[in-house]
Amino acid sequence: MSETKNFTADERMGSLIALATTQDTLKKAVFSKPLDKGVQRAVLTLRLIGGKKMAQLERFLTDNKAVHENISPEDDARFAEICVGFGQINLITTAGDAELRRSKSGKVTLAGGEKLLQALQKGNAPTALVESNNRKKSYILDGTEPFLRLLDVSDEKGRVRDKKQSKFRQINRFLELIRDCLDALPKDGTLRICDLCCGKSYLSFAAYHYFANVLGRDVRMTGVDLKPDVVEHCNAAAKKLGFDGLEFLCMDVAKYQTEEHVHLVISLHACDIATDLVLNKALEWKTDVILSTPCCHHEMNHTLNCPTLSFIAEHSMLRQKLCDAATDALRLKRLEMNGYDVVALELIDPEETPKNVMLRALRKKRFDPNSEKAKRLRAEYETAKAFLVGDAKVYF
């Protein structure tokens, strides 16, 4: 490529990709703005496949499928052919970056190409990580855990069932979020945990296993739900697993009481105001850590009374999205004004579930409810609530 004037921009980019691939300096190439409407984007990375280094192109399609193509590192003609199908290509290497852009009129420019070529030709750039296609994500759980087999997430050999892959990732992600909160929990003694509106209780079993079997903690945990058949099933499973510190009760969460201090409250997809009942209970107990993933935000949709936002609320789909976000924001503000550090997190890939917002609240060790800051937070909460629903009585 020392003589570039006879090459098209696509061919020059293809050659740069080939050179970076053969030198092991390719981090990735991102292909966006596809000309094919059936494609969303594509990503090219280095892979070890059967012990042989290849460039693997992963095309993400509009039907949510992904298609892989393995390309020889020296095949610059194929790389150039791929480039032609995209309006923007970002090449990222350990020696530098280059970007190809294609305008609507068809003009193609390659920014940073010559500079990157010179850097690559020097041959002294550090090598990039070449991943194996056999590499697995490091999870807290691996599928062989007895409770996962008993709950039919994995088979008798510990292989996660195809239809439960999403649930398996969700459970692991939840445990990662719990792990991030360990500093806010007591370091010794019995941990008191409640899973409110626990449902089928995947998280109850996962959390108990993590604390009791992975971390070796003494745990007393209670799951509460209104469905008697589910509670009966979960108690039988806990007994079969030997989870002596885990129990399930069939009752209204709002009526459940415990004399012990609760260190951790978890709740996954408690529907509508059930999430507020969970948060109310956690506030009542002055729980150290609260992890809650809300679901089905209907309450504000029925009580929204905000003329200023009518331009959004008049569209039913946008109204619901507005109410979802506003409800969770008010919940966080309410937790904050009661002495918690709060944040909204992503539970798992939103493509796997739309119910994806995790509300995390960590109780501050020193918080004066009569302080000026506390008064300011309460005023902010009351102002925001009045702005959205007027004087309507709501749970959040």
N, C-alpha and C positions, 0 to 999 in steps of 0.2 A: 504493500500500500504506500510505498514511497512516492509514487506518482498518483496523486488523487484526482487529477482533473478529468480523467477518463471514466471515473466511477460515479454512479448515481449516489445520492445520499443514503438510499436504502442499502446499496451494496457496500458503502463505506461503513455503515453501522453494522452490517452483517459481518464484515471482516474484523471490526473491533470486537464484536462478541466472540467470534472464533478465536482471536488472539488471546483475549482474556480467559477464555475457557481452557485453551491448551496450556496456558501458563498457571492455571489454578488461581487466578486473581479475581475471577468473577464472584461477586457477592450475589447479585441477582440482576435480571433485566425485567422491567415491568412494562407490559404492553397494554395501553389503554386507548380509549376512543376507537373501538373496532369498527371497521367498515361493514362487517357481517353483523346484522342485527340479532343473530342468534347467540352471539358471544358477548359476555360482559367485559372481560379482561383476560389477560394471560400473564403468567410469571415463569421466568426461566431461571433455573438454579442448577448448580453442580450436584451430581449424585453418584454414589457408588452403587452400581447395579450388577449383581453377580460378580463383584470384585473388579468390575471394569468402570472406569470413569466415563460418565455420559453427561450431556446437557439435557435436563428434563424440562419440557414445556408443559405447564399445566394450564389448560384453557377452562375458564369458568363460564358455563353456559347460562342462558337466561331461564332455562327450566330447572335450575339449581343442581345440575349435574356437572361433573368435572371430567375432562378428557386429558389423558397424558400422552405425550410423544417424547420418545428418547432419541436424541440426535447426537451424532458423532461430533466431538469437539472441533474437528477440522472442517466440518461441512459449512463453510461460510456462505455458499450459494443457498443452502436451505435457510440459514438465518436471515439472509437478505430477502428471500421469498416470504418469510413470515412477517418481516418488517413492513412489507408493502400493504398488508392487511390492517394496519393500525395507524391512527392519526397522531399518536404520541408514544414514544418509547424512551424510557429512562434506563440507561445502562449504569450500573453502580459496581465499581471495582475497588480493589485495595490501592490501585494506582491513581484513581480519580474517577470522575463521572462524565457522561455525555448524554445529551438529550436530542432526540429527533422530533420535529414537529411538522405536521402536514396541515396546511391551511385549507379552507373551504374551496379556494380557487385552484388547489392542487400544488401550490408551491411548497417545496420541502426544504427545511433547513436543519442542519446538524450543528448544534452548539457544543463546543468543547471537544469536538472530534479530533482535531489536530493535536491539541495539547495532550489528550489522553493517549493518542497514538505514540507520541514521542516518549511519554512516561512508560508505556508498555514496552516499547522497543529497547529501553534501557535494561529491562529484564531484572531489575532489583527490587520490585515491589513485593511486599510480603504476600504469602499465599493465603487464600481464603479457606474457611472451613468447608470441607466436602462431606456432606451428610450421606449416610447409608439409607437406602429405602427400607431397610429392616429396623431402623432406629425407632424406638417407641418413646412416647411421651412419658416422663417420669411422674407417675401418679402416687398419691398417698396409699391408695388401694390398688391392688392388681387384678382383682376378680376372683382370687382363690379364697377369699375370706368366707368362713362358714355362713355368716348372715346373708351375704350376697347370693350364695347358692340356695339358701332356704327361701329367700324372697324372690327367687327365679330371675335374678339379674344375670347370673352366670350359671353355666351347666355344672354337672357333677365333676367335671375336670377343671373347673375354674375359668373356662372360656366365657367371656361376656357375650350374651346372646345378641344377635344382630339387631333385634327390635328394642333392645335395652341399652344400646350404646349411648344414646343421648342421656338416659337416666344415669348411667354409670359416670359419664362426664360431669353431669350436674352434681352428683353426690361428691365426687372428688373436688370439684370447684368449691362446694360448700365447706368441705373440710379445710381447704386452703384458706378460706376466709376466717374460719375458726382459728386456724393456726396463727393468722395475722393478729389475733386478739389475745393471745396467751399472756402477754405482759399485763393485760388489764384484769386477769383472773388471779386468784390466790395461788401461790406456788406450792402450798402443801395443805394437808387436811382434806376433808371430804368435799368434793365439788357438787353443788346442788344445781341441777339443770332441769328446765321445763320446756317441753315441746307442746305448745298450745295450738289447738286445731290441727292435731298431728296427722289426721288422715291415715293413709297406709303406713306412715311412719318410717319410710326409708331413711330419713334424716335422723330420727331417734336412734335407730340401730347403728347408723354410721357414726354419729357423735359419741354414743356410748362405747362403741368399739374403739374409736380413736383415743378417747381419754383413758379407758380402762385397760385396753390391750396394747395399744401402741405406746402411750405415754406412761402406763402403769399407775394411773391415779385411782384413788378410791372415789367412786361415783354413786350418787343417788339421783336417779332421773325419773321424771314422771311425764308421760304423754297424756294429753287430755283431748277427748273428742266426743261428739254427740252420737256417733254411730255405734250401736252396741255390737253388731257383728264384726266391725273392724277392730274394736277394742278387744273383743274376745280372741280374735285371730292373732293380734299383736301380743297379747299376754301369753298365748300358747307358744308363739315363736320365741319370745324372750326366755320362757322356761326351758324350751328345747335347746336353746343355745347356751344355757347356763349364765345368762345375763341377770344375775341375782339382784343387782342394783337398779334394774329397769322395770317400771310398772306402768300400766295404762289404766286410766279411769274413764268411765263413760259419764260425762256430765257437762253442764254449761260452763264454758271457760270463765264467764263473768262471776259465777258462784264458787269457783274453786279457790280454796284457801290453803296456805301452808304456813306453819309457824317458823320454819327455817328460813334463813336468808337465802335468796335465790341468786346465784352468781351469773347464770346464763339463761336467757330466754331465746328460743328459736321458734320460727314459724315460717312454713313454706306454703305460699298460695292460699292463705286464709281469705275467704271470699268477702269482698266489699267491707262492711263495717266490722266483720269479724277481726280484721287486722287491727282496727281501733280498739276492740275489746282486749286483744293481746297486748297492745301497747299500753293501755290503761292499767292492765294488771301488772305489767313490768314496772311502770312508774310507781304504782302503789307499793310494790316490793322494794323499790330503789335498787333494781337489778343492776349488776355491774356491767354486763354486756348484753345488748339486744341485737339480734339478727333476724330481720323480717322481710320476706318477699311478698308484697301485696298482690291482690288479684281482684279483677272485676270491680272497678271503681264506679259504682252506680250512684252512691249517695249524693255527691256534688252535682252529678248530671241532673238530678231531680230538684236540687235546691239552688243551682247557679242563678244568681240575680245580679248581673254586672253589665249595665248598658254600655260601658266603655269597651267591653270585649264582645259586643254583639256581632261584630263583623266576623268573628271566629265562630261564635256559638250558633249562628244561624245555619251552619253547615254541620250536619249530624256527626259525620266522621271526625271532623276537626274539633267539634265540641267535646267528643269523648276523649280525644287525645289531650285537649286542654285540661279537662277535668282529671284525667289520670295524673298528669304532671303536677297540677296545682294541689291536688289532694295529698300526694306524697311530699310535696314541698311544705305544706302546712303541718303534716305529721312530723317532719324533721324539725321545723321551727318550734313546735310544741315540745319535742324532746329536748331541744337546745335550751329553751327557756326554763326547763326543769333540771338543768345541770349536766347535760350530756354534750360531748363532742360528737357531731353527726356528719354523715356523708352518705351519698347515694352511689352505689357501685353497680357494675354490670355482673350479674350472676353467671351467665354463660352466653355463648354466641347467640345474638338475637335471631339468627336464622333458625335456631332450634326451638325457641319458644319466645312468644311476644311478652310473656310474663317474666320479665328479665331484670327488674330493678330490685336491688337489695338495699334495704335501709339498715345502716349500721350505726349504733349509738353506744358510746363508751362513757360510763359515768365518771365525772371529774371527782377526784379525791377531795378537793376543797372547792365548795361552791356555796355562796351565800345567797339564798333566795331573796334576801332583802337588799342586796347590793344594787347600785345604780345600773350595772350591766344587766342584771336579772330583770330589773324594771324595764329597761330599754328593749330587751328581747321579748318580754311579755307584750309590750306596746306594739312592737312590730308584728307579732302574731295576731293580736286582736285587730289591728288595722288591715292586715292582709285578708283575714277571714271576713271582716265586714265588707271589704271591697268586693269579695267574690260572692258571698251569699247574703249580704245584708244582715238582718237580725234573725235569720232562720236558725233553729236549733239543729246543730249537726254534731256528729260523733268525733270528728277529727279536730 
